[in-house]
Structure formats: structure tokens, C-alpha cells
Amino acid sequence: MGRIAIVDQNLKLHITDVHGTNVVTVDALGQGQTWPVWSPSGERILFSSASAGSNGRGHLGIYSWNVNDASTHLVYRNELGTDAIAKRTPHYSQWSPNSFDFSFVAQTMDGGLSLFLGSLDPTEQPKRVLTGKPMFSSWSPNGAYLIVHSGFDHFLVDREDGDQVKKIPNSSSMYAAPSWSPVETLMALLIQEGEQRQSLVVSDAHGRTVTVLTEFYGVGSFSWAPDGRSIALLRNIEQGSKFYPGLWLVDSDGKEERQITDEPLICFYWSPDGSKIACVTPSGDTNGWVRWTVLDLVSGQVQHLNNFLPTTEQLMMFLFFDQYCQTHNPWSPDGQTLIFAGIVRKRGEQQNISQGDGPYIFVLDPKGSERLIPVAQGPLGVWSRGDSGVTRANRTGF
């Protein structure tokens, strides 16, 4: 099923299994570790560390941890006087598909937010390639390019041309993250055609050949299916609401478009095989409570699962899901379970895991006899990718 990176209630990072056993504690400097990002191979983790304060007003750094020998090394230290990029979010890190190179967004003194490129080569320092705000990015499946959406504009970082940054045609201020097809060098992005009208388009790496898939009004967000044949799209968000009024599937060649649910939702995530989509929908309560809803695209079955109140980190992942789905998919590698952090309700009541202990990290198994499995207390849990067996470490228990 895979391993899980756990940020516990004391902001310490551990690696564990679904039952919270065989725990490996990650050794790192600083008072808190957070936002682990597994490499595609499952052999490394990037994470942020802070020396003081919820946003680290002191030392902020990014570290790499080696799963095989449990070694940790610093890959980037923030400039003195800089802060986190968002509440309880020091950085946003993203691995290249080669599991050796990576990118990250950090706050810098002169430009607000900056995009850096780094690698596991200890002789190379991360290189700043772009400054702007906000900043969203995506690696191409061959690792040759990054597409970046910053402010109104789109940029291409060409790794095969000395990391040259090239502004590409078309812009939009009404969405966050662009993304590449998972199977070929085609990118999807939104283009703002007027004050409120947008087009979802697919283009080549340089934005020269553009296919318009659909048009709509208002803010949008999207994510490719794992096979690259379709794109799921949220659009037409209601004024003053966090919920989109449904979910659409659009063929990546633009031939067909259909709405697959009219239930309001904040975000969605494709299962690894593309047969299901997990959505976060309203629970019917106020004050931030939501629930998981799983759409089976093969059978048409809809499952409404547990109500929960997400942690700050979990809510950040939901609100910017089009970025975080590229690094923190809540589906397990086998596509059978979901991971999330928060406080849960069962049959209308708060589930009594441990009174007063705060939020837990849960694994949700819609088909299992034990549907909801509490893994550990804490604000964030992340499934591994690839083979992430830990061969050497300090094994303990929570």
C-alpha cells in the first residue's frame, strides 16, 4: 500500500505505515519540520524546517532526506528576514520526474516569491530563475521543462537550453496552476479572453499550437486524467463561495465535454488508475465541515463518506488543489484508500479518538471493514510514491 510521511502535533516528521507502526523519525535541525514531498521513485523526501514561530521568523530551510540510509542534508536556507510563503507553509517544493532535480518557491527579500531550481548534487547551489507573485508551476513528464503561471503571465523554463526563461503567449489572472499531460509534452492552461471569460486550452511546450477545449465564465481549476485522454474541470464558482457548482470532464482533443456531477465541491483528485475521482463536498454543516465524496467513473456509483473539519495544512491543499495534486495526491498508490488530516464526525457526532488531543491523520478505506483508520495525531500526512521501503532507521512508535 505504501508508506506515509507524518507531521505530528509537535511538527516533527516521521515515516510510518498505515497502522502507525514501524515508525522512523527524520532527524533535522530546527524546531519544526513540515510539508514533506516524496520523490517519484520513493527514495527521497524534501521537507521544510523552521527554527521559530508558526511561519518560522528565524531560520527557514529545505532539507532532503534519504529513505535508504536515513541521512539528511540542507539544500536551501532562506535569506534572513524572510518568512513563509503562506500560513504554516514555509515553501512549496516539487520534484522533477527524474527524482534528482527539483524546484521550490520561497520568499525572498527583493521580490516577494521566487522560483528556484535545485538538485541532489551537493556541489550545486539552488538557482533562482523567476520572481513574481503568486507563483504556480508544473514539470513536464520528461523533466525537460517547467511551465510557470505567475501573476497574469505564463513562462517556460527550458532545462535543455540552460534553464532559459521564456514568456509564452496568452495570460490569465483567474486560475492558479497550469499542468502538463502525464503522458506527453502537452500543457493545459487557462487563457483569459475578456473580463470574466476563460478558455481551457492545450498547447505544445512553447505555446505555439493551441487547441481550445472549452470556454466558460469565472474562475476555474483543472487536473489531467492519469492516461492524458481527458481533463477534469471546475468552473463558474459562485460569488463569495469556496464551492464550485459541479465537475466537468473534457476530452483532451476537445471532441466531447460532459458534466459528471452537479454537487458543489471545493476540489477533486484522480485515483492513480483514473477510474475514480475523490471530491471534497459540503457536509451540510457550517463552520468549515466538509466530507469526502467518491465518484466511480466506471459504475457511476457515488459514495458519501465521513464528515470532517480539515487542519490548516489540509485546507491549504484543498484550496490550491490544482497545484498540490501534483505533489500530494491523497489517494494511496494502489488507489484503494485516501489520507487526510482533521477532526472527524461519525453519525453526526465528533468521533472520540482521544479527547482534547486535536486533529488526527486518517486513512479512509471506503471498502474496508475498518473504514476509518487513525494513523497518528498531527496536521498532515502524505502517501509515498514508488517503492518507499525504509531499510535503515531509528524505528520507534508514536
N, C-alpha and C positions, 0 to 999 in steps of 0.2 A: 504493500500500500504506500510505502514511502516514509520518510522521516519528517519531523516537524521542528522548525525553529521557533522557540518560545521566548517572548519577552515577558518576564514575570512582574509581579506587583512592585518589586524594588528596582525595576528597569535593569535587570540582569538577563543576559542572553544564555539560553540553554538549547541543546538539541535533544529530542526525545522521540518516543514512538507514540502511537495513538492512545495508549493507556497511561502515559506519563511515567513510564519506567525506562530503565537503561539511560539515565539522564547524563548528558555530557555538558559541563559548564564551560562556556567560552571565556578564556582569560583575556582581559583587555584593560587598559588603563582607563581612568575616568569613573565618575560616579554612576553613569547610566549608559546602557547600550540599547539600541533600538533600531527599528526598520531593517531587519535582515533581508537580504536579497540573494536567493540561491542562483548559482551559475547553471546554465542549461545542462551541463554534464553532471551536476550534483556534487562536484568535488570541492567547491569553494563557496563562501558566503561573504558578501560585502555587508557591512553594517556601520551605523553611525554611533559615535560615542560623545558624551558631553561631560564636562567636569563640574558644572554647577548650574542650578536653575532648570526650570522645565524646558526652556529653549536654549540652555547652555551658554549663558553670558559669561564666557571664560574661554575654556578650550573646547573647540568642536573639531572632530576629526572623523575620517572614514578609514575603516580597517578592513583587511582581508583575512579570513580565517580558513585554514586548510583542513578539510574534513579528514584526510588520511593521516596526518601527523599532529593535528591539533595545534599547529603553530599559528601565531597571529602577527601581522605586521601593519604598520601605519602606511597608508597610501596617500593621504592628503590631510593637511592641517589647515583649518580656516585662518584667514587673516585676523589678527587681534582686533576686537571691536565689532566684529560681525556677529550676526545672530542666525537663528534657524530660518528656513525658507517659509515656514508656516508653523502654526501652533503644534508643539510636540513633534515637529518634523524637521530635523536638522538639515537633511539633504534628500534629494531623490536620486537613487543610483540605478543603473540599468546595464546589464551585461550584454556584450556582443554575442552573437550566436557561437563564436569560436571559444567562449568561456575563458579567454585570456585577456582580451581588451574589454574596456567598459567606459561608460560615460556617467557623469553625475552633474546635478545642478546644486550650486552652493551660493550663499550670499557673499558678495564682495563689496569692498568699501566704495569703489568708484562707479559701480553700475547697477546696483540692486541685486540682480541674479545673473549668474554666469554659467554657461555650459562648458564642462571640462571633458577632455579625453585622457584616459589613463590606461595602464596595462599592468600585468603582474611582474614585468621586468623591474627589479629593484633599482636598476641604474637609471631609469627614466622617471622624470617628474611629470605629473599630470599637466596637460597643456590647455589653457583657456582658448576656446575657439569662437565663442559668441557671447554677447552680453545683451540683456533685454529683460522685459517683464510683461506678462508671465512667460514661462518657458516650458514647452512640452516637446517630446522627441520620441523617435522610434527608429530602431535598427532594421536595415534590410535583412532578409533571410540569409544572404551570403556574407553579411558583415562588411560590405563594401561602402555602404552609405548610411548616413543618418538623415532623416527628414525632421526638420525642426519648425514648430509653429511658435513664434514669439511676437507678442503684440498683434498687429494686423497681418504680419507677413510670414511667408514660408521661405525656409532656407534649406539648401542641400549641403551637407558636409561630405565631401568626396575623399574617402580614405585612400583611394587608389591614385589620387592626384595631390598627395602631400597635405591632406586634410584641408584643402581649399574650401572656403565657404562661399556658396553661390546663391544669390537670391533668385528664386524661381517665380514665374508669373502667378498671378491670382492671389487673393488675400481674403481674410475674414476675421472679424472680431467676435463672432457669435458661436464659437466652439472652442474646445481645448486641444485634444490630442489627435494628430494625424497617425496613420499606421500603414505598414507595408502588408501586402499579401503574404501569408505564411509560406507560400509555395513558389512564388516567382517575384521578379523585381518590378512590381507594380505597386503604386502607393494610392491610398484613398485619402481624400481631404475634402473639406467644405470650402466652397467659393461663395462669397457674398456678392449677390447680383444687384442688390438695392438696399434700402434702409433696413428691411426685415426679411427679404427673400434670399434663400441659400440654395445651392446645388451641391449634391453629393457627386463627386467625380472620381474617376480612376485615371491615372496617368502613368507615363513612363518616369524614369528616375529624374529626368530634367524638366518635367512639366510641359513637354512639347506636344505630346499626343494625348489629348484629353477626351474621355468618354463620359458624358453626363448620364448618370444613372437615374436620378430623380430630383425634383425640386420641391421646396416646401417653405413655409414662413416660420420665423422664430429660431430659437436656439436649438442645436442638435448635438448628438453624440452617437458614435457608432463603433462597431468591432467586427472584424472579419471572422467568418466561419473557419474552422481548422483546415478544411480542404480548399479554401480560397474560392469556392464557387459562389458564395453569397456573402452579403454584409447585413448584419442586423443593425437597425437604425432607430434611435429615439429622436422625436421631433415635436415641434409645436407645443413646447412646455407652457403650462398655464401661467398667467401673470401672477407673480408673487408666490408661486408654488415650487417645491422641490421635485414634484412628481410629473413625469411625462404621461400623456394620455394614451398610452399603448406602445406596442412594439411592432415594427415592420421588418420583413425580410425582402431584400433587393438583390436580384441576381447580379453578379459582378460584371456581366456583359450588358446589363440594362434591359434585358428582354422581359422580365417579369418582376412585379412588386406585389406583395400581399401583407395584410396586417394579420399577425398571429395571435395577438391578444389586445383587448381594449381596456384591460385592467391598468390603473395607474401604477407607475413604478419609478424608482429612483435610478436603478442601474440593472445590469444583467451580465451574466458570464456564460460563455460557451463551455460545455463539457469537452474533455480532450478529444473524444471521437465525433463531436458535432451532433450527437443525437438528442441532446437536451440543452435547455437554457435555464439557468437559475436566476430568478429575478428577486429584487427586494421591493416589496409592495407594502402599502399601508396596512397596519394591523387593525384599524378601526378605533384605536385609542389615540389620545393626544399626547403631547409632551415627548415626541420623538420615538415612540414604539413602532416597530416595523415587523415584517415576517418574511420568511423565505417562501417563494412560490416557484415550483419546478415545472417547466413545460416540456413534455415529451414530444418531440417533433415527429416521431415515427407513429406512435399510437394516438396522439392528440390528447393524452391524459394530462390533467392539471392537478398538481398536489400543493395544497396549502399547508405549510409546516409551522414550526414554532415561532411564536411572537418573542421579540427580544428588543432590548434597549442597547444599541451599539456603543462601544467605547469611542473616545475621541479619535484614536487612530483608525478604528474600523469605519467610522463615519467619513473620515478623510478619504479612505479607499473607495467608499461608495460614491461620494460626491464627485470625485475625479476618476471614476472607474475606467474611462476610456484610456487614461494613462496607466493606472495601476493594474489593469487586467493584463498588461504586457509583462508584468513582473511579479504580481501577487494574485494569481488566479486562485479563488477559494476551493475549486474542485481538486480532489486528490488525483494523483497521476493515473489511477485506474478508473476515474470517472464515477466512482460509487458513492463518495461522501463529500461533504462541504465542511470547511473550517471557518469559524468566526469567533469574535470576542464580544462579550457584553453580559447583560443580565437577562435571564430568560423567564418566560411565563409558561405555565402548563395548566390547561383547563381554567384559564382566567386568573390564575394566581402566580405570584413570583415563586419559582422553584427554589426550595430551601437547600442549596448546595452547602453553604456554610454561612450562617447568619452574620452579617456585618463585614464579611471579608471582601466585598466588592466584586467586580466583574470576573468572569472566567473565560477561558478559551475552550470552546466546544467543538467536537466533531459531530456532525449531523449525518446520520445514516438513514435515509428515507425507507429503506427496505429491511433494515436490521431489526432483530428482536430488542436490542438496546438502542433505541433510535437516537438518543442524545447522550453523548459521552463527554463528561467533563475531563479535560486533559490536564489543565493546570490553571492556577489563578494568575491573571495578568491581562494586559490590554491588547496583545497582538500575537497571533500565531500564523505561520506560513508553511505550506507544504513544500517539500523538496521537489526537484525536477531531476530526472535521470537517476542513476544509481548513487544513492547517498549513504551507503552503509558506513558507519563510523568504525574505524579499525583500531584506533588508539585514542584513549582519553581518560579523563577522570570521571568514572561512572558513579553516580550517586542517585538519590531520589529527591523529589520535591518535599 
